[in-house]
Amino acid sequence: MKYTCAYCKKHSCHKNELDNAPKNCPTKNEYNKLEGILKKYEERENYDIAKASAEIVMFQCVIQLLKLNF
């Protein structure tokens, strides 16, 4: 199943209205799987890795903007 969350106009997952979610909504169809994934992020080591990765990406974006004189 292909997810198209980026194109979703309903945002049912944010409004806690999963009955109105699109057919291919991962929050609606795979809630138990997503719940397990979120628990993995709560583990300190995984959280630290995700945070460091996000900081690296943000730093790279800042460098690119500085190169463009923003």
C-alpha positions in Angstrom: 0.0 0.0 0.0 1.3 3.4 -0.9 0.9 6.2 1.6 0.1 9.7 0.4 0.1 11.5 3.7 1.8 14.5 2.2 -1.1 15.0 -0.1 -3.9 14.4 2.5 -6.4 17.2 2.8 -8.5 15.6 5.5 -5.8 15.4 8.3 -8.1 13.0 10.2 -5.2 11.7 12.2 -4.5 15.1 13.6 -8.2 15.7 14.5 -8.6 12.2 16.0 -11.4 11.5 13.4 -10.1 8.2 12.0 -13.6 7.3 10.8 -13.2 10.0 8.1 -9.6 9.1 7.2 -8.8 8.0 3.6 -8.7 4.3 2.8 -4.9 4.2 2.7 -4.4 6.1 5.9 -1.6 4.4 7.9 -2.9 5.8 11.2 -6.3 4.3 10.6 -5.1 0.9 9.1 -1.9 0.2 11.0 -2.4 1.9 14.3 -1.0 -1.0 16.3 2.1 -1.1 14.2 2.6 2.6 14.5 2.1 2.4 18.3 5.0 -0.1 18.4 7.2 2.2 16.3 6.5 5.2 18.6 7.5 3.1 21.6 10.8 2.5 19.9 11.4 6.2 19.7 10.8 6.5 23.4 13.8 4.4 24.1 16.6 6.8 25.0 19.2 5.5 22.5 16.8 5.7 19.6 15.6 9.1 20.6 19.2 10.4 20.8 19.9 9.0 17.3 16.8 10.5 15.8 17.5 13.9 17.5 21.1 13.9 16.3 20.0 13.0 12.7 17.5 15.9 12.8 20.1 18.3 14.0 22.5 17.3 11.2 19.8 17.8 8.6 19.0 21.2 10.0 22.6 22.2 10.1 23.0 21.2 6.5 20.0 23.3 5.5 21.5 26.3 7.3 24.8 25.8 5.5 23.0 25.7 2.2 21.1 28.9 3.0 24.3 30.7 4.0 25.9 29.7 0.7 22.9 31.3 -1.0 23.3 34.5 1.1 20.0 34.2 2.8 
